[in-house]
């Protein structure tokens, strides 16, 4: 109880000095702020593709508390964004947004070192234009790109996007490069080399969609090319091997380039008043390098990628008091018995690589923060506005969401996440509970709170002294996640 009271007090003090925000350290928890629909409350009613100049900013201080086995971390994450839009010529505009994020470590108890940091970056900057009938638009520059549901790809990059809209068919095509992003603000890294220099990848893809009677069917494809620097040098490798220098031997034999292609289909729509659905199936193909010692050590071995993922949800809205929304969701990403990490490119040690890796957004529980690979996630949630009946603005714009999540492995002998979780050969990963509060107190002032609890299942052990088999397994301790803050726009 004393710890909770201290955290609440600390949060209120920090909030009073720092300001606010709907986007904290990781925008994945607030995808509504990833695009260019900034601060609608201060935008002009004029059509921005026609005329005018607009500008604005918002500040987002937040406190994040994370408690994992053997590690407790409390940080203050303060994000400032400033933007402007200006008319250029008929049906076109320039949009620019800068971002500065300062992260301060308030408390840390764990084995790894965490330091304060400040990252300044050009968040977005692009020119958008459209034909007079708005059936064709084109955007070039730094922007957010999204494909399908956003699982396969959803993020920033420097590139171009083309859209064509017609009565029967819509076409989307885009290409982007990630190597110009500030390395500390580059989310596409799959290796230590990527994290050190900034991931250098090219994405190219497109989508075809058609709609009828409030239903939309779409198909998409995406190719990802890895231009990260490789260190393979046969001459230096042989020299290091003869000299018995294993570190340099590993350095000069490293091959970790990961190139993948994604093919997906999806269907979403409205079944009846208030009842909607969405479903998507994705296949992943490509090539990756095996990890560890492989046949022909002088030439690292490649393997084929053969993975897939499925997501589906059903939502029902009731237009009654409290405005409740009920939702059930299912998500699945394929796993591999020979892969021990689903966020590195060469985590597979043998055979075909069946572990699903993606570059988009999946939110499957605040506390576990799962990578959608080697798992089935079943969840149900209810959202409601407890004071929606009120005539006061400061009271009625409040939404509370409660979600329950159930996790199972796809391959019981394989790991999940980054290779440190659910290491026992059991299918039941555990359960999770998420609680989210969104409260727009005024038009330019909002409060948010996220809380997550994860209860480990049979796939987790009891640490080093696990009596199950004498091996070291991931801890069965509960995990907590708490993030709260404000959003002030001006």
N, C-alpha and C positions, 0 to 999 in steps of 0.2 A: 504493500500500500504506500509506503514511504517513497519507493522508487517511482510509482505512477504519479504521485503528487509532485515530486521533484521534476519529472519530465514535463508535466503540464505547466508548472511554474516557469521552467526554463523556456518552454515554447512561447508562452505569453510574453516574456521579456524580450526574446529575440524578435517576435512579431512586431512588438511596439517600436523597436528601433529599425527594423529592416524593411518593412513594407509588405509585399504580397505576391500571389500568383497561382495560376492554374497549371503552370508547367514547372516542374522541379528538375532534379538531376537527370531524369530520364523521361523524354517526351512520350515514350510508349504508353505511359499511364494517362496521358492527356492528348490523344491523337487529334482532337479538334483544333489544337493550336499549331499543327504542323503545316497547314496550308496558308493561304494568304488572306483568309477571312478574319482579319484582325479587328478586334474591338468594335464590333458592329454598332455599339451604342454611341460611338462618336463619328460614325461615317455619315457623309452627306447622302440625302435621298437621291441625288443625281446619279445617273448611270456612269460608272467610272470608265467605260470604254468610249464615252462621248466627250466629256469635258470635265474640267476642274482639277484641283490640287488638294490632296488630303495628306495628313500626317498624324502620327500619334505614337504612343509608347505605353508600355506597361512594365510593372516591376513585380517580381514574384519571389519573396523570401519564403523558405520552407524549412522545417525541421524534419529530418529523417532518422528514425530509430530502427536498427536492424539487430536482431538477436538470433544468431546461428550457433550450432555446436562449436564451442571453443572460441567464439568470436562475438564481440558486442561492439557496435559502431554507432555513434551519434554524430551526425553532420548537419551543418547549416548550409543550405544551398540557395544562393541568391542570384536570380536571373533577371537581367534587364534587356528589354528589346525595344528598339525604336524603328519606325517604318515611315515610308511615304509612298503615295501613288500620285502619278501625274499624267495627264492626257498628253499624247504626242501628236497623233493625227486621227482621222476618222476611224473609229472602232479599234483603238489601240491605246495601250498605256505602259508606263514603266513602273515597276514595283521594286523597292529596295528595302531590306530589313537587316539590321545589324543586331548581334547578340553578344552579351557579355555574361559569363557565368562564373561566380566566385564560390568556391566550396571550402568551407572551414571545418576542420575536425574538432569537435567539441569533446568527445570522449571515445577512446578506442582501447579495447582489451582483446588482443589476439596475437597470432604469430606473424602476421604480415604487417608491413609498414604502410601507413596511409598518411599522406601529407596534404597540406592546404594547396589549392591550385586556383588559377584564374585563366579562363579561356575566352579570348576575344575572336570573333569570326564574323565574316559576311554570311549571315544566316540564309538569306534569299536575295536574289537580284536578277530580274528577268524582264524582257519585253514581251508583251502578249498582244496579239492582233487577230482580227476576225473580219470576215467578209460582211458586207452590209446586211445580208440575210441571216448571219450568224450560223450558217450551216457548215462553215469551215473555220477553224481557229488554229493558230500556230503560236507556240511559245518557245523562246530561246533564252538561255542563261541558266542561272542557278535557281532551282525550284524543287518542290516536292513532287515525286513521281509515285504513282500508285497503280498497281495491276490487280484486277479482280478484287478479291476480298481484302487484299493487302498482306496476306500471309507470305506469299512468295517474294514480293518486293513492295516496300513502302518506305521511301526515304529520300534524302536530298542528293543532289548531284548537279554537275554542270553538263548541260546538253540541250536537247530540243524535243518538243512533243507536237504531234500533228493529230487533229481530230476532225473527222467528217461525220456529219449527222444527216440522216435522211429518214423518210417515213418507214422504211423497211429494214435498214441496216445502218449501224454506227461503226466507225472504224477509228481505232486509236493506234498510233505508232510512236515510239520514242527511242532515244538513245542517250546515254549519259556516261560521264567519266567521274570517278571518285577521288582521283589522286591529287586534286587541287584543294580539297578540304583540309583545314587545319588538322594535323594528325591527332590531337587530343579531342577533336570533335568529329572524328571519322569512325562511324559505327560498323564498317564493313570488314574489319580485320579478323583473320582466321589463324594467325600465327604471331609469334613474338616479333618476327620481322615486320609484319603488317602494323602491329601496334607501335613499333619503334619509328617507323618512317611514314605511316599512313597508307592504308590499303589502296593499291592502284588497280582498279577494276573497271572494265567497260561492261555496261549492261545494254542490251538491245532487245526490244520486244514489242508486242502489239496485241490488240484484242479486237475481236469481232463480236457484236452483240445485236440482238433483235428483240423487239418487244411486241406483245399482243395481250390485250385484256388484263393489264396490270401485272403481266409476267415478263421477265427478262431472261433470255437464254444467252450465254456468252461462252466464247472459247478464246484462249490466249496462249501465247508462247513467249519464252524469255530465254536468252542466251547470255551467259556470264563468262567473261574472259579475264583471266588473272595475269596481270603484267608485273607482279611483284618480282623483285630481283632474286635470281637463284644463284647459289654459290658453287655449283658443281664444277670441279676442276680436276680432271683425271690425273694430270701430272703431279699437282700438289698433293692430291689424295694418296697416290702411290708412295710419294716421298714421306708423307706423314705416317703411313702404315708401316713402312720399313723402319722408320725411326721409333715406332711404338708409341707415337703421340696420339692417343685415342681422341682427345678433344679436337685437335686439328683435323683428324680423320673424319670425325662426325661433321665438322664445319664444312669441309670441302665435298662431302657426299650428300649434303642436304638437298632434297628435292621435295617440295611441298605444294607445288602449283595445283590448284583446284579449279577445274573448269566444268561448268554444269549447264544443263539445259532443262527447262521446265515446260510442261505441256499440261494445260488445265481446262476444265469445263465447269460451268457453274449455272445455277438457276436460282432466281429469287423473285419474289412477288408477294401479292396479297391474295389470300384465299377467300376471305370474307371481311366484312367491316371489323377492323381491329386485330385481325389475325394475319400475320405475315411470316415469311420463312426465307431462308437462304441456305444453299448447299454448294459445296465446291469440292472437286476431286483434282489432285495434282500428281503427275508423274515426274520424277527427276531422273535424268540420264546424264552421262558425261564420263569423265575420267579423273581418278585421283591416285596419288602415290601411297603405297603401303608404308607403314611405320615399322621400326625395328629392323632387325637383320633379315634380309630377303635374299632369295637366290640371285646370284650374279651381283654381288655387293658393289661391283665397279659400275653398275648401271642400275640405279634404283628402279624398282618394278612398279609399273602402272597397273591399275585394275579398273574395271568398269563400275560405274555407279548405277544402281538399280533400286531406287527408293520411291516412296509415294506418301501422300498425306490426304486426309479427308477432314472437312469441317462442315457442320450443319447446325442450324438453330431454328427454333420456332418461338415466336413472340405473340402474346395476346394482350391487347390494351383494352381496358374497360373505362368508358367515359362516365364514371360515377364519382362520388366523393372519394378523395384521396388519390384519384387518377392512377390506379395500380397498373403495372405492367409485369406480366409473368413470362418467364423465358426459360426454356430448356436448351442445352447445348451439348454437342458431342464433337470431340476433336481427336484425331489420331495421326501420329507420325510414325513411320516404320523404323524399326531398330535392327541392330546387327550384333550377333553374339561376339564378333571379333572387333567391335569398335568400343573404345573406352572413353570417348569424349565426342560430344556432338556439337562442338564449337571450334574445332580445329580441322584443317583439311586432311591431314594424314593420320587421323585417329584410328583408322582401320588397319589391322595387322595381317589379315589373310582373306583371300577369296574376294568375291564381289562385295562392293561397298553398298550395303542396304540401309545405311543410316541416313535419314532425311535431314539435309542442311538447307537453310533458307536465309533470305536477306530481308524479310519483312517483319511484321509485328504480330505477335501472339501473346495475349494476356491470359494466363491460365492460373492465376492465384498470386496475390501479393507476397505471401511469405515464402512459398516454394520457388516462385519465379521460374516455372519449368520451360525448358527448351522442348518444343513439340517434336520429339523424336523418341522412339522406343517407348511410347506410352499411349494409353487411351485415357481421355479426360472426359468425364460425364459431370455436368453441372446443372443446377437449377437456381434461379434467382427471382426475387420480387423487388420491384422499385415502386415507390409511392411518394406522394407529396402530402405530408401530414397536415399542412396548413393551406392547401390549395383553395379552400373555401373562403379564405380571408380576403377582404378588400384592400388590405395594406400590402404594398409592394414588398416591404422588407420582410413580410411573413410568408407570403404565398409562394415565393420562388425558392422553395427548399425541396430537395429530392434526397431520399434515403434509399440505398440499395443494399440488400442482403443476399449473399450468394453462398451456396454450398457446393463443394467440389470433391469428386471421388476419382482417385488416380490408380491406374493399373499399368503394369508393364506389357509391352508387346512380346519381347523375348525375355523370359524370366531370368536367364543366366547373364544377360547384358546389363550394363549400368545405364544411368540416365544423366542428363545435364552434362556436367564437365568431368565426369568420371569419378566423382567423390560421393555421389548420392546413390542410395538404394543398391548397395553392392552385394547384398545377399541374393542367392538364386531363388527368390520368391516373387510372385506376380503383384501382390498387394503393396503399392507404394505408400498409400496413406490417404488422409482426408484434409480438406482445407475449408476455412470459413473466411469470407471477405465481407467487410463492411465499408461502405463509401457514403460520404455526405457531401452534397453540393448545395451551397446556399448563396444565392445572389441577393445580398442584403440591399444594395443599391444598384443602379445601372452600371456604375463604374467601380463597384467594390463587391468582391465575392470572397467567400470562405470555402475551403475544401478540407476534407479529412479522409484518409484511407487507412484502414487497419486490416491486417491479414494474420491468420493463425494457421499453422500447418502441424498436423498430428501424424507423425511417421507410422508406417505400417510394418508388415512382416519383412519387407525388403530392407529394412534398416536394422542394425544390430545395436550393441551397447558399448561401442568403442573398442579399445585395445583388448580388454579382457573378455571378449565375447566367448561364451562357452559353447556356442553352436558347433564350431569346428576348429577353434584355435586360431583362426585368421582374424585380421583386423578389419572390421566393418565400419561403415559410416554410422554416426551416432544416432540414437533414437530420441534425442532430446527434442522438445517442442521448438518451433521457430516462430518468431514474432516479427512483424513489420508494421511500422507506424509512420505515416507522413501527413503533416498538416501545414497549412499556411493560408495566405491571403492573395488575392489578385486585385491590384489597383491599376486602373487604366486612366490615361489622361492624354 
